[in-house]
Amino acid sequence: MGLLIFIIVILVLLICVAYIEKAKADAKRKKIIDEFGDPTLAIESVASEPSVYIFETKELIIIDDQKVPFEDILDFRLNDEKSYKTSTSTMGTIGRGIVGASLFGGVGAIVGGATAGKSTKTHTDKYTVYITVDDLAHPVIEYTSTNEKCAQQLMSVLKIIIDRKQSV
């Protein structure tokens, strides 16, 4: 009974934290819209990640409370942090060991087991876009997201901004 109460209390706390984070994000968004108007594009992932607001008519991009005029954006690059997991099939190891042992004895069992198929899976944990800006005191702005689509959308916007600057 005590464990059940503990689990319920934890769940209620998690729901409260999520609600508070959402309320903070909504208040932040409202403040930005009140100051700058409706954004041309808003890139929002989850409450714990920074939001990006693009104001095309004002030539301004806001990344997690950092206001950057389009003219100050010089370059950007992506760093995607990948994790790798290698696994070996147990049945493949046993099967190859048995075949190797039957053909070549003990050495064949070792060699057969060692040649079992291995597979490596990659998974991207997060995407960080580094934006170089014309500011010697703070030359790099970081935007990190676990959502590939959000990172890709930001990079596309940055590419358009830089290309438009170069064509003028």
N, C-alpha and C positions, 0 to 999 in steps of 0.2 A: 504494500500500500504506500509506504514511504517513497519507494522508487517511482511510482506512478505520479505522485504529487511533485516530486523533483523534476520529472520530465515535463509535466504540464507547466511548471513555473519557468523552466528554461525556454519552452516554446513561446510562452507569453512574452518573455523578455526579448526573444529574437524578433517576434512580430512588432513589438514596441520600437525596437532599434530600427527596423526596416521602415516603419511608419515615420519615425523622426528623420531619417536620412532622406526619404522622399519629400517630406515637408520642407527640409532645408534646400533641396535641389529645386523645388517649385518656387520657393521664395527668392532664390538666387536668379532663376530664370525670369521671374516677374520684375525684379529690380533692373535687370539688363534690358528687358523690353520697355520698361517705363523710361529708361534713360536714352535708349537708342532707337526704339521702334521695333517693328517686327523684323527678325533677321531674314535674309535671303535664304539661308540654309542653317539648320541647327543639327549638329552631330552629337547625339546623346546616346550613351550606351547604358551603363548601370549607374546607380547613384554614387557608388564609391569611386567612379572614374571621372576625370575631368570632362566638362562639356566644351564644345566648340561652337561659337556663333559667328556667322559670316554676314557682314552688312555691306553688300556690294555698292549701294549708293553712297555710303559714307567711306568706302574703301578702308574698312576696318575689320579685323578678325580678333575675336576674344577667345583665348584659350585659358580656361580655368582662372579667370579674373585678370589675366594679362592682356592688355589692349595693345595690339600691334597694327600700325598702319600698313596697308599693302606695300607702300613704297619701301618699307624697312625690311621686307622679306627678301633674303638674298638666295637661299638654297635650302635644301632639306635632304634627309636620307632616312632610310628605314633600317632598324635593327630588330629582327625577329628572333626571339629567344626560343630555341628548339630544345626539346628533350628527346633522348633516344632510349629505346627499350629493346634489348636483344633477348630473344627467347629461343630455346632449343626444344624440339619436340621429344618428349620422353619416349613415346612409342617408337619414334624413328631411331633413337639412340639404342634402345633395347633390340629392335629388329635388326639393325645393322650389326650390332655386337654379336647376335646369335648367328647371323650369316657369316660374319668374319671368323667366328670361333669354329664353325663347322667346316669352313674351307681351310683355315690356316692356324687353328689352335688358339692359344692364349694371346699371342701377338695380334692375330687376326681379329680377335674380339675387341682389343684395345683400339686398333686402327679403325675397325668398323664402327664402333661407338663414337669415335672422335669425328667421323665424317658425317654425322647426322646433320640434317638440315637445320640451319639457323635462320631466323628472320629478325630483321630490325625494323621497328616501327618508329616513325618520327611524329612528334606532336609539338605544335607551336603553342607555348604557354602565354606569351604576350608579345605585343607589337609596340615598339617605341619609335616614334617619328621625332627626329632631331631637326629643329628648324633653326637655321642660321639667320640672325637678324642684324641689322646695322645699329649695334649698340655695344660699345666696347666694355661697358660695365657688366652687361648680361648678354653675351653674344649668342647663347643657345637657349631655346625654349624646348622643353620635352613634353611630348604628349604620349602617354602610355595607355594602351587599351588591350583587353583580352579579346576584343571583337575585331576580326580581320576586316570586316566590311567598314567599320568606323575608321580604321587606320587608312584603308584604301581610299575612302571618300575624302579624308583630309588631304592625302597626298595628291589626289586629283585636283582639288581646289587650289593647293599650293602651286602645282604645275601650271594651272590656268593663270594664276596671278603673276607668276614669274614670266610666262610666255607673253602675256599682255604688256608687261613692263618693257620687255626686250623689243617688242614690235613698235613701240612708240618712238 
